Amino acid sequence: MRGFSAAGQVLFLSQSSVSKQVQNLEIALRTQLVDRSGPKIRPTLAGEVLLAQSKEVLALADQAVAAVQAAALLRSEPLVIGSTSTVGGHFLPLVLQELRRREPAVRFGLTVSTAGQLAEALEEGRTGIGLSASTLPPGRHRSERLADDDMLLVCPADHPLAGRDVRPADLTGETFLLRECGSQTRRQLTDLLHSWDIAGARTLDLWGTEGIKEAVRIGLGVGLVPRGSVRLELRHGVLAELGIRPAPERRTVMANWTLARPLTAYEQLLLTILREAARTTAAA
């Protein structure tokens, strides 16, 4: 410690003002913080403890300022939302509509990627909020289960098995439409084919849920899709459900948010709306 005069120069205060403030602090804490007995003042043991604690308090204050500044940026920075393709297609549109209703000025964009790519974006803080249809690889993010959705095996509306309860053996000879590599839906359907023991099942690779739906509609085969993605097609008789038993496992919709940086206010609002939408869906 270089003395009260040096401290006063840093703080733009007089030596007497610094000395008086230290004395007031010692009175408040009922202990001596500075040893003044030698040619140079130095902190006592209590003073050393206070100094260490003060550094931690100041660091926390800096973090609080950074968080507030990050939140303030929301008015100028666009909101980047991450999603895997299955979830983004049918769960997000109504959520984004509600976000736009509450914040008409919000600018947002949707980045569709694989689960691994989404986890990397959250890890690096490039994406604040991301939706996935499965648990992401571990990283600097948190996850919350929002909702569940049935997975359906669908066929053209005029298929001979349309609307019927079927056994795996009834599907022998069908062409099964597979999502792109890396898709959880693809893995789920290939696992089902293995468990059904359908020898030599024909498959056709396509891209995305919309590609599967259109291919099923024109009769290229049967496909596995979330119920939420085909509600209109089922209601209007464009597609039909194959009531396979046992039924495919349900799909979980997960909300994930980064821990690499503070969430902006828009991101916090989006997370709130996602939770509200999940509760509404569950109650419907």
Sequence and secondary structure as in RCSB ss.txt:
>XXXX:A:sequence
MRGFSAAGQVLFLSQSSVSKQVQNLEIALRTQLVDRSGPKIRPTLAGEVLLAQSKEVLALADQAVAAVQAAALLR
SEPLVIGSTSTVGGHFLPLVLQELRRREPAVRFGLTVSTAGQLAEALEEGRTGIGLSASTLPPGRHRSERLADDD
MLLVCPADHPLAGRDVRPADLTGETFLLRECGSQTRRQLTDLLHSWDIAGARTLDLWGTEGIKEAVRIGLGVGLV
PRGSVRLELRHGVLAELGIRPAPERRTVMANWTLARPLTAYEQLLLTILREAARTTAAA
>XXXX:A:secstr
   HHHHHHHHT  HHHHHHHHHHHHHHHTS  EE SSSS EE HHHHHHHHHHHHHHHHHHHHHHHHHHHHGGG
TS EEEEE HHHHHHTHHHHHHHHHHH TT  EEEEE  HHHHHHHHHHTS SEEEESS   SSSEEEEEEEEE 
EEEEEETT TTTTSEE GGGGTT EEEE  TT HHHHHHHHHHHHHT TT EEEE  HHHHHHHHHHTTS EEEE
EGGGSHHHHHTTSEEEEEESS    EEEEEEEESSS   HHHHHHHHHHHHHHHHHHH 
